Structure formats: structure tokens, C-alpha cells
């Protein structure tokens, strides 16, 4: 340990190895057994203790007693060892686990609002597979996930909009198709597929996020210069689907979000455009952390959740 005092560097003699030696002597009951546990010679261990006594100018043990008895100063140092060493050892194990990719921090941000439907079961399984990883989901008003990822505020961003970043890697999870959800008796069900102009007189129900994060605007309506008659927002997927089935509007959602409703014949869907509106969901991570085992574990689980 080093301290700066009056512009001079002063070396403090007390080191972790000294604390470990004091703890070992206390646990073993003798210098000989402690030296064996520490893989030291008894002479080397005695020299450590003597150097501490010389530094503090006071004995640490009453050498006339058997087993060795600590002096008040020795007891003070032993108490320090018992307090500090468990924390040091725990941190050492954690850092080694981090380095091996077996544990770490996974703060997740989401650009795709519908991804909550997919993410919740994925995280349930991930917690079981990676119990030593600290997991959290970060949200907030005016929150920019990719900027937060670059700053180290989050560790993974679920995004459908990969970007070119030198320090970021966008790992593909699965492909999806955005579909227009309609009530069974909606007039647009008569069409084989939807063109942008078909939504000009419709109420479009969306999640409460910026338009730049909604594929229906960025990839379908805005390129055609079309604006829906009204935009209504719903926080939950269940609310959006309820509004659709009661003819309060139409909504564009990923096929995997609509799968259950379609299987129960609750609504009708139509593709957007003759060829459909397709995309790929990605996990954006910092490039220098991409190969960490717990990161790759999440990516693999995300892919398998969609049956890839």
C-alpha cells in the first residue's frame, strides 16, 4: 500500500499476505501448521511476523505461551484480517468469474416496445441458466438506448434497427414480419395485402414511443408520404389488440406477437405491401464484450426462443 504525504511516497508495510498469515496462524494454532497451509517455510513465516513487529515497534504474540497468544496489537490486526479478507476473497472470485465470462452485469434496454412480450420468458429462463449475472431492464423518458450502450450505462440493446458503429456489434436474433392486425369484419380484410394509401383514413393504434422506433412509419408510411387519419396509443399489447378487435383502429405488430391471437382466431392479419414488411431483431452489445460467455448465452437463448 502506498500513501502520498508532503509530496513523498511512503511505503506502508502491511500487505494482504501479512493478514493471511495472521489468519492462518490463528486457525492452525501454530507457526508450523500455518506455514504448511500457506506453502511457506516456518522461517519465512516467522520473518513476516518479525517484520511487522519491527515496523510497528511492538510484539504481536506472547511467545512464552503455548499455543501462541496474540497481544492487543496482534488482536487488532487479526480483527482487520477477519473483516477484510472475506471481502477481498469474494471480490477476487467475482472478478475471476467476470474474466471467464461466467458472471457479469447485463443491463438491457429495448428499442422495440413489443419485445417485452418476447423478453419476459427469455429472462425467466436466463436467470435459471446464469444465476450469477446481475440483470436489470433500463427505461426512461427521452432515453436513447444506443447512446447509453456506448456510454456503458447499459450492456445490451434489443433493436430492429442495426447501425454502423465501430465499437458496437449488432448480433441477429431472429427475423420477423410486421403485419396489419384487423377485426374480422374490417373492410380492409377484403384486400390481399395493404398499401400505404389504405391507412390514410384509418386510426392507427401504436405503442407510446417515438415514430422513429416504429417500423410502420419509418419503413412503410413515411417513404410513401402517407399519414394515418388518427394515431391512438396503447401501453400494453393486450390493450392494442382489444382496440383492434372492437373496430377502434388497426395496428401493425410483429408476427410473433400476433401468433397467439391468430391461433385463437381472434383477429385477421394482412401483409404490408406485396412482398411484406420484414425485419430482423438484433442484440446490440459493445464489440469488446461480445464474446463474453454470459452475453453469448443470452443471444443463444433469444434465438432459440423463436425456434431458430
C-alpha positions in Angstrom: 0.0 0.0 0.0 1.2 3.5 -0.8 0.2 6.9 0.5 1.3 10.4 -0.7 2.3 12.7 2.2 4.1 16.1 1.8 4.8 15.1 -1.8 6.7 12.0 -0.8 5.6 8.4 -1.4 5.7 6.3 1.8 5.5 2.6 1.7 3.2 1.0 4.2 4.5 -2.4 5.2 1.1 -4.0 5.9 0.0 -6.2 3.0 -2.7 -8.8 2.3 -0.2 -11.6 2.7 0.5 -10.5 6.3 -3.2 -10.5 7.0 -3.5 -14.0 5.5 -0.6 -15.2 7.6 -2.1 -13.9 10.8 -5.4 -15.6 10.0 -3.7 -18.8 9.2 -1.7 -18.8 12.5 -5.0 -18.2 14.4 -6.8 -21.0 12.6 -3.9 -23.5 12.7 -2.8 -22.8 16.3 0.9 -22.8 15.5 3.5 -21.4 13.2 4.5 -24.8 11.8 1.0 -25.8 10.8 0.2 -22.3 9.4 3.4 -22.3 7.3 2.4 -25.6 5.8 -1.1 -24.3 4.9 0.4 -21.2 3.3 3.1 -23.2 1.5 5.9 -21.3 3.3 8.8 -22.4 5.3 8.4 -21.7 9.1 11.4 -19.4 8.8 9.7 -17.3 6.1 6.5 -17.1 8.1 8.5 -16.1 11.2 10.2 -13.4 9.2 6.9 -11.9 8.1 5.7 -11.6 11.7 9.0 -10.2 12.8 9.0 -7.6 10.0 5.5 -6.4 11.2 6.7 -6.2 14.8 9.7 -4.2 13.7 7.6 -1.9 11.7 5.0 -1.2 14.4 7.7 -1.5 17.1 5.6 -3.8 19.3 5.2 -7.6 19.6 2.2 -9.3 18.0 2.5 -12.5 20.0 3.3 -13.5 23.6 6.0 -16.1 22.7 6.2 -17.5 26.2 2.8 -19.1 25.8 1.7 -22.2 24.0 -0.3 -22.0 21.8 0.8 -18.6 20.7 -1.3 -15.8 22.3 -1.9 -12.5 20.5 -1.1 -9.2 22.1 -3.7 -6.4 21.9 -1.9 -5.1 18.8 -2.0 -8.6 17.3 -5.7 -9.0 18.1 -6.3 -5.7 16.3 -4.6 -6.9 13.2 -6.4 -10.3 13.3 -9.7 -8.5 13.6 -8.7 -6.5 10.4 -7.8 -9.7 8.7 -11.1 -11.3 9.6 -13.0 -8.3 8.3 -11.1 -7.5 5.1 -10.0 -10.9 3.8 -13.5 -12.4 3.2 -14.5 -9.3 1.1 -11.2 -9.5 -0.8 -11.6 -13.2 -1.5 -15.2 -12.7 -2.6 -14.3 -9.9 -4.9 -11.4 -11.9 -6.3 -13.7 -14.8 -7.1 -16.2 -12.5 -8.7 -13.6 -10.8 -10.9 -12.2 -14.1 -12.0 -15.7 -15.2 -12.8 -16.2 -12.0 -14.8 -12.9 -12.6 -16.7 -14.1 -16.1 -17.6 -17.5 -14.8 -18.8 -19.4 -16.8 -16.2 -20.8 -13.8 -14.4 -21.2 -10.1 -15.1 -23.7 -7.4 -15.5 -26.5 -7.4 -18.1 -28.5 -4.2 -18.1 -30.9 -4.4 -21.0 -32.6 -1.5 -22.9 -35.3 -2.0 -25.5 -35.9 -0.1 -28.7 -38.7 -2.5 -29.8 -41.6 -1.9 -27.4 -43.3 -5.1 -28.4 -40.2 -7.0 -27.3 -41.5 -7.2 -23.8 -43.8 -10.0 -24.9 -40.7 -11.9 -26.0 -38.2 -10.8 -23.5 -40.0 -11.7 -20.2 -40.0 -15.5 -20.8 -36.4 -15.3 -22.2 -35.2 -13.6 -19.0 -37.1 -16.1 -16.8 -35.0 -18.9 -18.4 -31.8 -16.8 -18.5 -31.9 -16.2 -14.7 -32.0 -20.0 -14.2 -29.1 -20.6 -16.6 -27.0 -17.7 -15.4 -27.7 -17.1 -11.7 -24.5 -15.1 -11.1 -25.3 -12.5 -13.7 -26.8 -9.2 -12.5 -29.9 -8.4 -14.7 -31.9 -5.2 -15.0 -34.1 -3.5 -17.6 -33.5 0.2 -18.1 -36.2 2.5 -19.2 -36.8 6.2 -19.1 -38.2 9.3 -20.8 -36.1 10.6 -23.7 -33.8 7.5 -23.2 -31.5 6.8 -26.1 -30.6 3.1 -25.8 -27.7 3.0 -28.3 -26.1 6.1 -26.8 -26.5 4.6 -23.3 -24.8 1.4 -24.6 -21.8 3.3 -25.9 -21.5 5.2 -22.6 -21.6 1.9 -20.6 -24.9 2.7 -18.9 -26.5 -0.5 -20.4 -24.9 -3.7 -21.7 -27.3 -4.9 -24.3 -30.0 -3.2 -26.5 -32.8 -5.1 -28.2 -33.1 -3.3 -31.6 -34.6 -3.8 -35.0 -32.5 -1.0 -36.5 -28.9 -2.1 -36.8 -26.4 0.8 -37.2 -22.8 1.1 -38.2 -20.7 1.6 -35.1 -17.1 0.9 -34.8 -17.4 -0.1 -31.1 -20.7 -1.9 -31.3 -21.8 -5.2 -32.6 -25.4 -6.0 -33.7 -26.0 -9.7 -33.3 -29.0 -11.1 -35.2 -31.6 -12.9 -33.1 -34.5 -13.7 -35.4 -36.4 -12.5 -38.4 -40.0 -11.3 -38.2 -42.7 -9.8 -40.4 -44.8 -6.8 -39.5 -48.5 -7.5 -40.1 -51.6 -5.3 -40.0 -53.9 -6.6 -37.4 -57.6 -6.2 -38.2 -61.0 -7.1 -36.8 -62.6 -10.0 -38.8 -65.3 -7.6 -40.2 -63.0 -4.8 -41.0 -63.3 -3.6 -44.7 -59.5 -4.0 -45.3 -59.8 -7.8 -44.9 -61.1 -7.8 -48.4 -57.6 -6.9 -49.6 -54.9 -9.5 -50.3 -52.2 -7.0 -49.0 -52.1 -3.5 -47.7 -50.6 -0.5 -49.4 -49.8 2.8 -47.6 -52.8 4.6 -49.0 -55.1 2.1 -47.3 -54.2 3.6 -43.9 -54.8 7.2 -44.9 -58.4 7.0 -43.5 -57.6 4.7 -40.6 -56.9 5.1 -36.9 -53.5 3.5 -36.3 -53.0 2.1 -32.8 -49.4 2.1 -31.7 -47.2 1.8 -28.6 -46.4 5.1 -26.9 -42.9 5.6 -28.4 -41.4 7.9 -30.9 -42.3 7.3 -34.6 -38.7 6.7 -35.5 -38.9 3.5 -33.4 -42.0 2.2 -35.2 -41.4 0.3 -38.5 -44.9 1.1 -39.8 -43.9 4.8 -40.0 -40.2 4.5 -40.9 -40.4 1.7 -43.4 -44.0 1.9 -44.8 -45.9 5.1 -44.4 -43.3 7.9 -44.4 -41.5 6.6 -47.6 -44.8 6.9 -49.3 -45.7 10.2 -47.8 -48.8 8.9 -46.1 -50.2 9.9 -42.8 -53.0 7.9 -41.0 -56.2 9.8 -40.2 -55.6 9.3 -36.5 -53.0 7.8 -34.2 -54.0 6.3 -30.9 -51.6 4.8 -28.3 -51.8 1.8 -26.1 -49.2 0.9 -23.4 -49.9 -2.8 -23.4 -50.2 -5.3 -26.3 -53.5 -6.6 -24.8 -55.0 -3.1 -24.9 -53.9 -2.6 -28.5 -55.4 -5.9 -29.6 -58.7 -5.1 -27.7 -59.0 -1.8 -29.6 -58.4 -3.7 -32.9 -61.0 -6.4 -32.3 -63.6 -3.7 -31.3 -63.0 -1.8 -34.5 -61.4 1.2 -32.7 -58.5 1.1 -35.0 -55.9 -1.1 -36.8 -52.3 -1.9 -35.6 -49.1 -3.1 -37.1 -47.3 -5.7 -34.9 -44.6 -8.4 -35.4 -45.9 -11.8 -36.4 -44.6 -13.4 -33.2 -46.7 -11.0 -31.1 -49.8 -11.9 -33.1 -49.2 -15.6 -33.2 -51.4 -16.5 -30.2 -54.3 -14.2 -31.2 -54.2 -15.7 -34.7 -54.2 -19.2 -33.4 -57.3 -18.4 -31.3 -59.0 -16.8 -34.4 -59.4 -13.5 -32.6 -58.4 -11.3 -35.5 -57.3 -11.2 -39.1 -53.9 -10.1 -40.4 -52.7 -8.8 -43.8 -49.1 -8.2 -45.0 -47.9 -4.7 -45.6 -47.0 -4.4 -49.3 -47.0 -7.2 -51.9 -43.7 -8.6 -50.5 -44.5 -7.9 -46.9 -42.6 -5.7 -44.4 -39.8 -7.8 -42.9 -37.1 -7.1 -40.3 -34.6 -8.7 -38.1 -34.4 -8.3 -34.3 -30.8 -7.7 -33.0 -29.0 -7.7 -29.7 -26.6 -4.7 -29.8 -23.6 -5.1 -27.5 -20.2 -3.5 -27.1 -17.8 -5.2 -29.5 -15.1 -5.8 -26.9 -17.7 -7.7 -24.7 -19.5 -9.6 -27.5 -17.7 -12.9 -26.9 -18.3 -13.0 -23.1 -20.0 -16.3 -22.3 -22.9 -14.7 -20.4 -23.6 -12.4 -23.4 -23.5 -15.2 -25.9 -25.7 -17.2 -23.5 -28.4 -14.5 -23.8 -28.1 -14.3 -27.6 -28.4 -18.1 -27.9 -31.4 -18.2 -25.7 -33.0 -15.3 -27.6 -32.6 -17.2 -30.9 -33.9 -20.5 -29.5 -37.0 -18.8 -28.0 -38.2 -18.2 -31.6 -37.5 -21.7 -32.7 -34.3 -20.9 -34.7 
